[in-house]
Amino acid sequence: MHFDADFIIVGAGSAGSLLADRLSADGRHTVLLLEAGGPDSYPWLRIPIGYAKTFVNPRYNWMYQTEPEPELKNRSIYWPRGKVLGGSGAINGLVYIRGDRRDYDDWQVPGWSFDELLPFFKQHEDYHGGASAWHGAGGEISVAKPVDRPELCEMIIASAEAAGLKRNDDFNGPDQDGVGYYDLTTRNGFRSSSGSEMLRRAKSRPNLRILTHTQATRLLFAADGRRVIGVEAMRGGDVVRCNARRETILTLGAINTPQLLMVSGIGPAPALRHQGIDVRLDSAGIGQNLQDHLQCRMVLRANRKITQNDVLRSLWGKLGIGLDYIVRRRGLMTFAAGQVGAFFRSRPELERVDGQLLQFSFSAPKTGEPLHPFSGFTTTVSQLRPESRGEITLASADMRQAPKIAANYLSTQTDRDFYVDALGVARSIFAKEPMASELHSEYWPGPQVSTRDEMLDYVRGMASTIFHPCGTVRMGADEDAPLYPDLSLRGVDGLRVADASAIPTIVSGNINAPTLMIAERAAAMVLADAARRQD
């Protein structure tokens, strides 16, 4: 079985869904989109709180595990990644953060400064406040504020302000600093993503073919070995050959994009030979430079029944939540993974914010487990620009076997110090009114954890990913970067990477918005190159 198309896109996640829509929009080009997962027909994929239903669901989730992390007491950390049309954008927590404009300027990649990228952020944005210098309106993806403003959220904002943080109603505006409600990718009570909004409308186009349950197993090369001409994949036990007349574009994400490159012979030569893979291109940077945001949780007990734990422990409470959603499209079922948050300095002398706080109106021993049997809520702190770097390596030459993920969390003193300081910042917020009077106690880490050594030990045993892997096939102007600034692969023709693996240095916040921007920028470059070749 084989298919031909002008463009082959491998991976129908946030980036791949947007690219499929953009490249097929004018009808001039044929596009083939491959996705290892299935269709996005599961109702919980459309409901915002549905991420709780897909977090440990192998039908829609790759459910990766890292290698034992030396600085986290040799724990293996669970990494959920989307395996469905829409990818991780179909199962994520819906928080929309671009990052600090200086993140992009610091990349020092030609064409990728913040001012040059802002139009690509705005292009697909339908911002709740309308068009402005910072935001787009009328785009495909809705960026909205939470409709509900629970009492607990309002009190946490007030306490953060009392602790010295300023109120910020737009973390994606001119200044990231402060506390407020997050922007969320929701529309009228439903998830709004590139899969649900853009790919859904593009499906009916005759020039776009989508193959689900189709896992790419290797890249195909021309006889000279220097041009990628397509992809070989497995579909229902059959080998499928997909030929690209113009380009193959990889959008499998920061784990599977470098994996596919390496099993195809592109990567660090010694590591490839160790797996018995013929080396087509010795590219030492493939799979390296892995970055992620680590989070550490605090759990607090409230004096009053003002948390979602209280509502969800009652059958009548659950029925009320469902009814509220059905009738008004409001309530807990519209909640994202963090309604309220803050960007803060872990130490007052810092020039830039270096930490992010997310607030959850419920608590549980672990994500996906039953809630605590008390009035509990959760606060997490994350380091925005960690120094630690990890890697993706092969466990096997078979693409169907998960690669090895080594995040190397907390591998520098700066990173370790941050979490001790950041938990102190969070404690200082809850020591201020009105929250000080609302707290029954600090459940985790608890008042018995007080010294810096005790705090760091708590972090080592508690911290986990907040699901932002990136950087494993970085772009750059330097010769060591696997990608050119136009996202094409150094040393190979006919191939681009257009997902979070292209990010040189992790941005200050959640990475779905930057990933969409990269895909938007890639679509413009691909179409411009195609137009030039036709001329």
N, C-alpha and C positions, 0 to 999 in steps of 0.2 A: 504494500500500500504506500502510495506517495502523494504528496501535495506540493504545488508550486504557488508562490506568491512573490510580489515585489518585496515586501517586508515581512520578516518573521519575527514575532515578539515572543520571547520565552519567559513565561511567568505573568499571570493575570492579577497581580496585586495592585497596590495603589498606583505605582508607576506604570505598569503594563496596561491597566485598564484605561488610564488617561491617554497613553500613547496610541492604543488601538482606536480610540475615538478620534483623536486628532489626525492620525495618518489616513484614516478611511473617510474623513468628513467630506472631502470634495469629490469623491468618487473616481479620482484619477488613478489611484493606486490600489492594488489588491493587498490585503493584509491577512496574515495567518497568526492567530493568537493561541499559544499552547498553555494549558494549565494542568498541573498534576492532580489538583483536587477536583471537586465536583461543582455543580451549579449552586447558586446562592439562594435556593428556594426555601431553606429552613426559616420559619417565621422569626425566630429569635435573632437572626442576623440583621433584621430590620429594626428591632426594638432596641433602644439605647442600652438598657440594663442587660441585654442579651449577652454581653461579653462574659457575664457570670456563667452562662450556659455553655459557652464555647471554650472557656479557659482550659478545660481538661478534657475536651471532646476530640478523640482521635480522628473523627470523620472530617473535622474542619480545622485541625490543628496538627502541626508536625510534632509537637510535644518533645522538643529537644532537651537534652541535659548537657551541661558543661562537664568537662573533666573535673576531678576534685580540685578545688581552689585552695592553694596553700595558705593564703592569708585569711580564709574564711573557715578555718578549722577543718580543712579538707572536705568541705561539703560540696556536693555536686548541685549546681543551681539549675532549676527548671526554666527553660526558655520557650515559651509558647510562640509559634509563628503560624500565620494563616495558611491553610491548605484548602482553598475554595476560590471561586471567582470573587475578586475584590481583595484577596490575600489578607494580610494583617490589618488592612484598612476596613475589613469586614468584621473583625473581632476585637479591635483595639478599644481603648477607653474614651475615645472621641475628643480628647483635649487638643485644641488647635493652638500651637505655639510656633512662631517662626524662629525665635531666637533673637539674640542681640545683633544689631547691624554690624558691629565690629567683628563678630564671628566670621562673617563672609569676607570682610575686608582683610582680615588676618590670614585668610587662605592664600592671598597673593597669587591667585590664578587669573590670568588675563580673561576678561569677559565675565567674571564671576564676583565682582564687587557688589555690595548691597544695592547701590543705586542702579546698577545694570540689571539686577535680579528682581527688583521690586515689581516691574511690570508683569513678570511671570508669576509672582505670587498673586497679584491682583486679577490675572486673566480668568481664572476659574472660580474666583471668590464672589459669593453673594452675601455681603456683609450686612448684618442686622441694622447697622447704623447708616447704611447708604454709602455711596462713593465719596472718597476724600483723597487727599494726598497719600494716605497710608493704606487705603482699602479700596477694593473693587466691589461693584454691585452688578447684579444681573448674570453673574457667572453660574456655573453648574453646581458648585458645592456650597451649601449654606453654612455660614459661620454665624452662630447665634449665641446669646447669653442664656443661662438657665432660666426657665420660666418661674420656677419655685425658688423662694428665698427663705429656707427654714430658719427658725429661731436660732438654732445652734450655729449655723453659718454666720448669721449676723453678729452674734456675740463673739465669735472667733475673730472676725474682722475688727470689731471694736477693741478687743484685747491686743491684737497686733498693732493697731494704731497707737494704743496706750504704751506699747513697748517701743515705739519709735519708728515703725514702718509707716510710710505714707499710703494713702488710698490711691489705687491705680485701677481705673475702669477699662484700660486697654493695654494689655500686656504686649500686643502686637503693634502698638503705636510708636511714638518717638522715644519712649523710655520704658524699660522692662521693670524697673525697680518698684517695689511696693506690694500691697495686698489687695485682693479683690476677687471677683468672680471670673472664672475662666471663660474664654471663647470655646464653643463646642461645635462639632460638625453634626448638627441636627437640623431637621426641618419639620415643623408641625408635629413634633413628637416622634419622629422616625430618624434613624441614622441617615446621614447624608455623606456619601463617599464617592470616590471616582468609579467604584464598581456599581453602586446603586443608582447613581445619577448619569454617568457618562457612558459606561459600557452597556448599561441596560438599554439606553436609547439607540446605541450603535448596532446592537445585535441584529436588527432587521435589514441592515444594509447588505446588498448583494455582493459587495466587494470585500466584506469582512467575514472570515470563517473562524469560528471558535471551536477548538478541540479540548474538551475537558477530559479528566482521567487520563491525561497524556503526559508522561514524564520524560523530559529530555534526558538522554543518556550520554550523548557526546556530540561535539560539533563536527561538521563535515567540512573537508578542505578540498580546494582545487588541486590539480596534479602537482603544481609547484610548491604546495604546502604552505603558501604564504597568504592565501585568501580563504576566508570562511565562506562557504557557499550554502550553508544550511545547517540543519540539525537532524540527528537521528533520535527517535523516541520510542517508548514502549506504550502501547495503548491496548488494553484488554488482552495482554499476552502476545500481541502482534508487534512486529518491528515496523515503525513508520518512518519513511524518509521524507523530509521537508526541505525543499530547495528554495533558496532566496535569490531572486534575480537582482536585487539591489543590496539590501543589508539584512543582517541578523542583529537583533537588539536584545541584550540580556537584561531582564528585570526580575530575577529570582530572589533578590534581596541579599543582604550582607553575609548570609551563610551559604546559600546554594549557588549564587553567582560565581564566587571563587571556586566552589567545589566543581561546577561544570567545566570551568576553564582548566582546572588541574587534571580532571579525568580525561580531558581532551588533549593533554600534553602541553598545556601552557601554565607555567608556574616555576617554582624553584626546582632546578634540575635535579639536585641530589634527592630531594623528597619524592619527586616523580619516579625516579629510577628505583627507589626503595620499594615502590608499589608496583614495579614492573611495567611502568607506563613509558612509552616512547616519547622523548622530549621533542616537541615541535618548536617551542620557544622558551628559552630560559629567562623567566621573568621573576626575579627574586621577591618582588613586592606583592605578588598575588597571595591572598590569604593573610598577609601581615597587616599591621596597623589597626587591628580590631579594637574598637572603642564601644563603650556602653555606659549608661547611667546606672549607678548602683543606688538602691534606696534602702533606708533603714526606718523601721516603723516604731512609733510609740503608740500604745493603747492606753486610753484614759477612761475612767468610770465617772459618769455624771450622777449628780444628786437627784435629778428629776428624770422622768421618762420623756426625754427629748431626742432620743436617737432612733435610728431605724431598727436597731435590735429589738426595741420595745414593740414596734409595730409588727415586725415579722415573726415574733414569737406567738402571735395570736392568729387563729384561723380567721376571725372577723377582721383583723388588721390586714391580712393577706387579701381577703375578699374586697376590702375597701380600696386597696392599692389597685387591684385589677379593674374595679368599677371606675375609679377615678381616671384611669388611663383610657378605658373604653369610651367614657362619656366626654372627657375634657382633654385627653391627651396630655395629662399632667401627672405629677406625683413621682413616686420612686421609680417607676418603669421608664421615666425619661432621664434618670440620673446618669451622668457620666462617671468615669473613674476619677472623681475629684471635682466638686462643684466650685469650691473656694481654694485659693492658693496664694502663694507669695513668692517673690524673688527677693532674696535677702543677702546680706554680707555675714559670713561666719565670724569675721573679725571686723571691728569698726574702722580700722585704718585702711581697709581695702578700697581701691578706687572703683572697682566694678563689683556688682553682685556676683556671688559665686555659688549660691545655693537656691534650690527650689523646694517649696513646701506644698504638699497636696493634702487636702483635708477630706476624710471620708466620714459619713454620718453613721457608720456601723463598724463593728469589729469582729474579727474571727481569728482563731489560732493561725490559719493559713488561708490564702486566697482560694476560694472554691470549697472550703470546709464549712460546716455549720457555724452559725454565729455564736458568740459568747452568751452565756445565760445571764447577762446583766446589762445595764444601760451603758453600753460602751461605744466609743468612737475612736478613729484612727487618724494619726498624723504621720506623714512620711517626710523625710528630708533626703535630698539628692544633691550630689555635687555636679555642677553644671559643666565644668571643663576638666575632667579627671586627667591626670598625667599617665595613669596606668594604660598599658597597651597589651593586647593579646593577639591570638592568631587562630585561623581556621586551617586545619591540616586534614589530610585524608586518612581515614581508617581503612579504606579499601579503594580499589580502582573502579568499583561498582557504584554508580551514581545513586542507586537505590538504597545504599547503606549510609546512614547518617555520618557526617564528618565529625572530626574531633574539634570541640570548641574549648579553647583555653582563654578565658577572659583576663586572667591575672589581676583580678580586683585587688585594690589596696596594696599594690606592689611598690608604692612610693610613700615617703613620710608625709608629704603634702596631702595626699589622699587620706591617709589615716588620721591626720590631725583635723581635717575638715569635719569628719563625722562626729568627733568628740565635741568640737566647737558648735556644730550645727544643732546637735541635740540640746546643747546648752541654750541656744537661741530659742528653740521650740519651748523649752521649759520656761524661759523668761516670758514668753507670750502668755502661757497659761497661768503664770503667777500674777498677771494683771487682771483687773476687773473689766468686764463682768465675769470672765471665765473663772477667776479665782474662787468666787463664791459658788460656782456651779459644779465644781469638781468634788467628787467623793474621794478619789485617790488616783495616783498614777499606777496603773496595773503593770505596764512594761515601759521602760526597764525597771521601774520601781524605785522608791526612795533609798533603798539599800545600795543602789548603784550610784556612787557619788564621785569617786576619784577618776582621774583621766584614764588610768589603767583599767579600772572597772568598766568605764564607759566603752573603751576600745574593745575590751573582751566581749561586752554585750553586742557591739556592732559585728564583730567577727562571727558570732553565733546566730545573729538575726538577719543581717543584711541580705538582700536578693536583688535581682535585676528589676528595673522598671521598664524593660522591653524596648531599648533603643539601640540595637547593634548597628554599627556602620563602619565604613572606612577601609574595607578589606580589598578593594581594587581602586585605590585612590587616584584622583586626577591631579595633575600638576604640570607646571612648566619645566620642572627639573627632570633630568634623564632617568632618575630612579622611580618616578611615578609610573605605574602601569598604564595609565590613561593620559592621552593628550587633553588639553582644555576643551576640545570638541567631543570628548567622551569616547573617541575611537581608541582602540588598543594599540599601544606602541609595538611595532614589529609584525602586525597582522592587518590585512585589509578586510573590508566588508563586515566589520564587527564593532559594535558599540556596547557600552554598559551604561544604563540609565536608571539607576536605583540608589539606595542609601549606601551601597558599597563604594560609590564614587566619592563620597564625602571625605575631604582630606583630614579635617579636624572636627570633632563632634560639636554641634551647636548647643547653645544655652537653652535647652528645653526639649520638649517632645519632638520627634523627628518625622511625623507624618506630613506636616506642612512643608518642610524642606524637601522631602522625597517627591511630593507632588510638583514642587517648583522645578526640581531637576528634570522630571519627565516633561514638563511644559517647555523648558529650555531645550531639551533634547529633540522634542517634536519640531520645534522651529528650525533647529539646525539640520535635521534630517530632510525636512521638506525644502529648505533652501538649497541644500546640496543636490537634491533630486531635480529641482528646477534648473540649476546651473548645468547639470549634465544633459538635460533635454535641450537647452539652448545651444 
